[in-house]
Amino acid sequence: MKVLNIAIIGCGLIGRKRAMALSNKFSLISCFDINNVVSTKFAMDFSAQSCEKLDDIFLNKDIDLVIIATLHDSLADLTMKALNANKHVLVEKPAGKNYQELEPILDFLKNSKLKVKVGFNHRYHSALLKANELIKNKELGDLMFIRARYGHGARVGYNKEWRCDPELSGGGELIDQGPHLIDLSRMFLGDFTDIKGHAQTYYWDMPVDDNAFIVLQNQMKQTAFLQVSCTEWKNMFSFEIYGQKGKIDINGLGGSYGTEKITFYKMLPEMGPPETYSWEFPMQDNSWKVELDELYDDIIKDRTPTGNINDAYEVLKIVNKIYKDSNYDYCS
């Protein structure tokens, strides 16, 4: 088995999640963070080398794959630098502050065999994988619509954090948790041609949105009704998929979001109360590992990743349109 050498740029919470999710298919050899103290501690914890300069990673020919887990304002730029250095990339969502930042990456990949995967790890949660299985087996029949909510309660001082600075984040809650719901909706319903929504700041004293409401329709009029919020107060994740033969209800993501659970309500021929099937996943979230292992196979087998840079581009086009329609100027 070929082992891929990894470098991680950005040694914060998400960088650590990535490092802890590496299987024996990967070897973490280098890391970098703008805070050298953080990078040094990270390197000690994961038996890697802390680099003083980014070029120490990009010029290292032994590195096969770079994981980019930085703030939004540097995601796209670092992705391009890694590609120009002949590295495969996993870049955390949303992959950039706006869709325009991703266009040079898309152009580069037209003539390259390098792989870029975007960190849409929610696709790989056990409940979402089970939902995919049920849908592929036609258990729901033709899909009709999706209804989903994703929110958290923030914390004291949240409005002073980097996520609330549009120069660093590109927006607020819509570009933070919104991309996961939009990406999952596209995964099940495909491209959306009719995009409506509104982003608003209701509670937090900050220049970015704390709530967003989204209605997306594809050419078949299948619809996704989505809300993301950082005034939820109790962390929650709810994703419902409605078909002509039944309904899937997914709740929780583990941790403070509650035990991850999927319930399938199967409509009977006579209708009335449906047959009900439930699965719970109380174990530790392994979506990060599953996602990385799939990228490993993409690289070894030379196939286009799912949850790729084009998916991020389409997600950010939706995000940026809603910001523009809501009179926020993050995408200008």
Secondary structure per residue as TSV (DSSP state, phi and psi in degrees):
chain	resnum	aa	ss	phi	psi
A	1	M	-	360.0	129.3
A	2	K	-	-75.6	131.3
A	3	V	-	-100.7	129.4
A	4	L	E	-92.0	130.4
A	5	N	E	-82.2	133.5
A	6	I	E	-116.2	144.8
A	7	A	E	-125.2	141.0
A	8	I	E	-115.2	126.3
A	9	I	E	-106.7	116.7
A	10	G	-	103.9	101.7
A	11	C	-	-107.6	29.9
A	12	G	S	-85.1	-153.3
A	13	L	H	-57.2	-48.0
A	14	I	H	-71.8	-38.7
A	15	G	H	-58.3	-39.7
A	16	R	H	-67.2	-41.0
A	17	K	H	-58.4	-41.6
A	18	R	H	-64.8	-44.2
A	19	A	H	-63.1	-40.7
A	20	M	H	-71.1	-18.5
A	21	A	T	-92.5	-1.5
A	22	L	-	-70.5	128.1
A	23	S	-	-88.0	-175.2
A	24	N	T	-73.5	2.6
A	25	K	T	-80.2	-11.2
A	26	F	E	-126.5	152.6
A	27	S	E	-130.2	115.5
A	28	L	E	-80.7	114.8
A	29	I	E	-113.9	-22.6
A	30	S	E	-144.0	155.7
A	31	C	E	-150.0	159.1
A	32	F	E	-148.7	141.1
A	33	D	-	-146.0	148.6
A	34	I	S	-64.4	-21.3
A	35	N	S	-96.8	105.1
A	36	N	H	-62.1	-31.8
A	37	V	H	-64.4	-43.3
A	38	V	H	-64.1	-44.3
A	39	S	H	-63.1	-41.9
A	40	T	H	-63.6	-43.3
A	41	K	H	-64.5	-42.6
A	42	F	H	-58.7	-47.0
A	43	A	H	-60.8	-40.8
A	44	M	H	-64.5	-42.3
A	45	D	H	-66.6	-31.2
A	46	F	H	-117.3	16.7
A	47	S	T	54.0	46.0
A	48	A	-	-119.4	177.8
A	49	Q	E	-101.4	128.1
A	50	S	E	-84.1	124.2
A	51	C	-	-94.6	140.7
A	52	E	S	-80.2	-28.2
A	53	K	S	-131.5	149.4
A	54	L	T	-60.4	-35.3
A	55	D	H	-61.0	-23.8
A	56	D	H	-62.3	-27.4
A	57	I	H	-84.6	-49.3
A	58	F	H	-67.5	-29.6
A	59	L	T	-90.0	-3.4
A	60	N	-	-83.7	107.1
A	61	K	T	-71.4	-11.6
A	62	D	T	-79.6	-14.9
A	63	I	-	-85.1	125.0
A	64	D	-	-94.1	-37.0
A	65	L	E	-137.0	134.5
A	66	V	E	-113.2	128.0
A	67	I	E	-99.7	124.5
A	68	I	E	-110.7	112.9
A	69	A	-	-128.9	53.7
A	70	T	S	-104.2	-173.6
A	71	L	-	-67.7	161.8
A	72	H	H	-59.8	-31.8
A	73	D	H	-69.7	-14.0
A	74	S	H	-115.9	-1.8
A	75	L	H	-60.1	-51.2
A	76	A	H	-68.0	-42.3
A	77	D	H	-62.1	-44.2
A	78	L	H	-68.6	-33.1
A	79	T	H	-61.7	-45.7
A	80	M	H	-63.9	-39.9
A	81	K	H	-64.6	-38.8
A	82	A	H	-67.0	-41.1
A	83	L	H	-64.4	-43.1
A	84	N	H	-64.1	-21.3
A	85	A	T	-92.7	9.6
A	86	N	T	68.6	39.3
A	87	K	-	-113.0	143.0
A	88	H	E	-70.1	159.6
A	89	V	E	-137.8	136.7
A	90	L	E	-114.9	115.6
A	91	V	E	-113.7	134.8
A	92	E	E	-66.1	150.5
A	93	K	T	-65.3	148.8
A	94	P	T	-90.3	8.8
A	95	A	S	78.3	-9.5
A	96	G	S	-179.8	173.4
A	97	K	S	-80.7	-22.9
A	98	N	S	-158.0	167.3
A	99	Y	G	-68.6	-27.1
A	100	Q	G	-62.4	-32.0
A	101	E	G	-65.4	-21.0
A	102	L	G	-89.6	-12.0
A	103	E	H	-62.5	-41.2
A	104	P	H	-62.7	-32.8
A	105	I	H	-67.0	-44.8
A	106	L	H	-60.8	-41.6
A	107	D	H	-63.6	-43.1
A	108	F	H	-59.8	-44.0
A	109	L	H	-71.3	-15.5
A	110	K	T	-61.9	-27.8
A	111	N	T	-122.5	31.5
A	112	S	-	-139.8	149.3
A	113	K	-	-96.3	3.3
A	114	L	-	-67.4	150.9
A	115	K	-	-108.0	137.6
A	116	V	E	-127.1	120.1
A	117	K	E	-115.0	143.1
A	118	V	E	-104.1	142.3
A	119	G	E	-74.2	65.8
A	120	F	-	-91.8	64.7
A	121	N	G	-67.6	-16.6
A	122	H	G	-62.4	-25.9
A	123	R	G	-56.6	-25.4
A	124	Y	G	-106.3	6.9
A	125	H	S	-64.7	145.9
A	126	S	H	-56.9	-40.9
A	127	A	H	-66.3	-37.4
A	128	L	H	-70.6	-36.7
A	129	L	H	-63.9	-39.1
A	130	K	H	-66.0	-40.2
A	131	A	H	-60.6	-43.7
A	132	N	H	-58.2	-42.5
A	133	E	H	-61.6	-46.3
A	134	L	H	-62.6	-41.0
A	135	I	H	-69.4	-42.4
A	136	K	H	-64.3	-29.0
A	137	N	T	-85.1	9.3
A	138	K	T	64.4	22.8
A	139	E	S	-66.9	-27.4
A	140	L	S	-95.4	-7.1
A	141	G	-	68.2	-155.9
A	142	D	S	-66.8	133.3
A	143	L	E	-75.9	146.0
A	144	M	E	-112.6	-54.3
A	145	F	E	-160.1	165.5
A	146	I	E	-122.9	140.8
A	147	R	E	-129.7	123.6
A	148	A	E	-145.0	147.4
A	149	R	E	-137.9	142.2
A	150	Y	E	-144.6	123.8
A	151	G	E	-160.8	162.6
A	152	H	-	-142.7	171.7
A	153	G	-	-99.9	7.9
A	154	A	-	54.5	-150.5
A	155	R	-	-168.0	163.9
A	156	V	T	-56.7	129.5
A	157	G	T	83.7	6.5
A	158	Y	G	-56.0	-37.2
A	159	N	G	-68.9	-5.0
A	160	K	G	-104.3	-1.7
A	161	E	S	-81.6	167.4
A	162	W	G	-61.6	-30.5
A	163	R	G	-62.7	-18.2
A	164	C	G	-102.0	9.0
A	165	D	-	-106.5	106.6
A	166	P	H	-59.6	-24.8
A	167	E	H	-67.7	-28.8
A	168	L	H	-95.7	-35.3
A	169	S	H	-101.8	-28.3
A	170	G	S	83.1	4.0
A	171	G	S	157.2	-166.9
A	172	G	S	-113.2	-127.3
A	173	E	H	-62.1	-34.0
A	174	L	H	-61.0	-39.4
A	175	I	H	-91.5	-6.3
A	176	D	H	-89.2	-72.9
A	177	Q	T	-90.2	-21.0
A	178	G	H	-55.1	-43.5
A	179	P	H	-57.0	-32.2
A	180	H	H	-64.7	-47.1
A	181	L	H	-66.4	-40.6
A	182	I	H	-65.5	-43.4
A	183	D	H	-63.1	-44.3
A	184	L	H	-63.1	-39.4
A	185	S	H	-64.9	-40.4
A	186	R	H	-66.0	-35.5
A	187	M	H	-60.2	-38.0
A	188	F	H	-90.7	-34.0
A	189	L	H	-112.3	-8.1
A	190	G	-	84.9	-163.3
A	191	D	-	-69.1	144.2
A	192	F	-	-104.0	133.8
A	193	T	S	-106.3	-17.7
A	194	D	E	-121.6	116.1
A	195	I	E	-122.3	119.5
A	196	K	E	-132.7	150.7
A	197	G	E	174.6	173.1
A	198	H	E	-148.5	129.9
A	199	A	E	-107.6	142.0
A	200	Q	E	-148.9	148.7
A	201	T	-	-106.5	108.7
A	202	Y	-	-99.1	-39.2
A	203	Y	S	-121.3	-51.4
A	204	W	S	-76.3	139.9
A	205	D	S	-83.2	86.3
A	206	M	S	-157.3	159.2
A	207	P	S	-83.6	4.9
A	208	V	S	-118.1	168.5
A	209	D	-	-76.0	146.3
A	210	D	S	-111.7	-4.1
A	211	N	E	-147.5	148.4
A	212	A	E	-145.1	142.7
A	213	F	E	-125.1	127.4
A	214	I	E	-132.5	135.4
A	215	V	E	-128.1	118.5
A	216	L	E	-122.0	137.1
A	217	Q	E	-130.8	141.3
A	218	N	-	-94.2	-176.0
A	219	Q	T	-63.8	-24.1
A	220	M	T	-89.0	6.1
A	221	K	-	68.8	12.0
A	222	Q	-	-66.2	137.5
A	223	T	E	-125.3	142.9
A	224	A	E	-116.9	122.5
A	225	F	E	-104.9	115.6
A	226	L	E	-129.4	144.7
A	227	Q	E	-137.3	135.8
A	228	V	E	-122.8	145.5
A	229	S	E	-153.5	139.8
A	230	C	S	-112.3	28.6
A	231	T	-	-124.8	33.1
A	232	E	-	-76.5	-27.9
A	233	W	S	70.9	-46.3
A	234	K	S	-111.4	117.9
A	235	N	-	-52.5	135.1
A	236	M	E	-152.6	148.9
A	237	F	E	-136.7	122.6
A	238	S	E	-136.7	125.5
A	239	F	E	-137.8	113.4
A	240	E	E	-115.8	133.8
A	241	I	E	-121.0	122.8
A	242	Y	E	-109.6	127.5
A	243	G	E	-122.2	175.8
A	244	Q	T	-76.4	-9.4
A	245	K	T	-119.1	4.1
A	246	G	E	164.4	-171.8
A	247	K	E	-141.6	142.4
A	248	I	E	-110.8	133.3
A	249	D	E	-125.2	114.1
A	250	I	E	-109.4	129.9
A	251	N	E	-134.7	140.0
A	252	G	-	82.9	152.3
A	253	L	-	-130.5	12.3
A	254	G	S	88.9	171.3
A	255	G	G	58.7	-136.3
A	256	S	G	-70.0	-10.8
A	257	Y	G	-87.4	-3.0
A	258	G	-	91.7	161.7
A	259	T	-	-56.6	133.0
A	260	E	E	-71.6	127.7
A	261	K	E	-146.0	140.8
A	262	I	E	-125.0	133.4
A	263	T	E	-122.3	131.0
A	264	F	E	-109.4	118.6
A	265	Y	E	-101.8	108.5
A	266	K	E	-96.7	117.5
A	267	M	-	-68.9	135.4
A	268	L	-	-88.3	156.8
A	269	P	T	-55.6	-35.5
A	270	E	T	-87.3	4.6
A	271	M	-	61.4	-143.2
A	272	G	S	74.8	-162.3
A	273	P	S	-59.0	130.9
A	274	P	-	-80.7	162.2
A	275	E	E	-68.9	141.1
A	276	T	E	-124.5	128.7
A	277	Y	E	-127.5	133.3
A	278	S	E	-131.3	146.6
A	279	W	E	-133.0	134.4
A	280	E	E	-115.9	147.2
A	281	F	E	-128.9	77.8
A	282	P	-	-78.5	-5.7
A	283	M	S	-73.3	172.0
A	284	Q	-	-61.4	140.8
A	285	D	-	-59.0	121.2
A	286	N	-	-111.6	15.6
A	287	S	H	-62.2	-33.6
A	288	W	H	-63.5	-41.5
A	289	K	H	-68.8	-45.6
A	290	V	H	-60.5	-41.8
A	291	E	H	-62.8	-46.2
A	292	L	H	-66.3	-39.2
A	293	D	H	-65.5	-34.0
A	294	E	H	-67.0	-39.9
A	295	L	H	-62.4	-39.0
A	296	Y	H	-54.9	-48.7
A	297	D	H	-63.8	-37.5
A	298	D	H	-58.9	-43.0
A	299	I	H	-69.6	-47.5
A	300	I	H	-66.0	-38.8
A	301	K	H	-94.6	2.4
A	302	D	T	53.7	56.2
A	303	R	-	-123.3	156.1
A	304	T	-	-72.3	126.8
A	305	P	-	-65.3	151.1
A	306	T	S	-86.5	160.1
A	307	G	S	60.9	48.3
A	308	N	B	-98.4	-171.1
A	309	I	H	-68.1	-28.2
A	310	N	H	-68.1	-37.8
A	311	D	H	-62.0	-43.1
A	312	A	H	-63.4	-38.4
A	313	Y	H	-60.3	-46.8
A	314	E	H	-66.4	-38.2
A	315	V	H	-62.8	-46.3
A	316	L	H	-69.5	-28.5
A	317	K	H	-62.1	-40.4
A	318	I	H	-66.7	-47.5
A	319	V	H	-57.6	-47.9
A	320	N	H	-67.0	-35.0
A	321	K	H	-64.6	-42.3
A	322	I	H	-66.8	-39.2
A	323	Y	H	-61.9	-44.1
A	324	K	H	-63.0	-45.0
A	325	D	H	-66.4	-23.6
A	326	S	T	-94.2	6.9
A	327	N	T	67.3	26.3
A	328	Y	-	-94.4	144.4
A	329	D	-	-110.8	30.0
A	330	Y	T	-61.8	-31.8
A	331	C	T	-92.7	7.0
A	332	S	-	-86.5	360.0
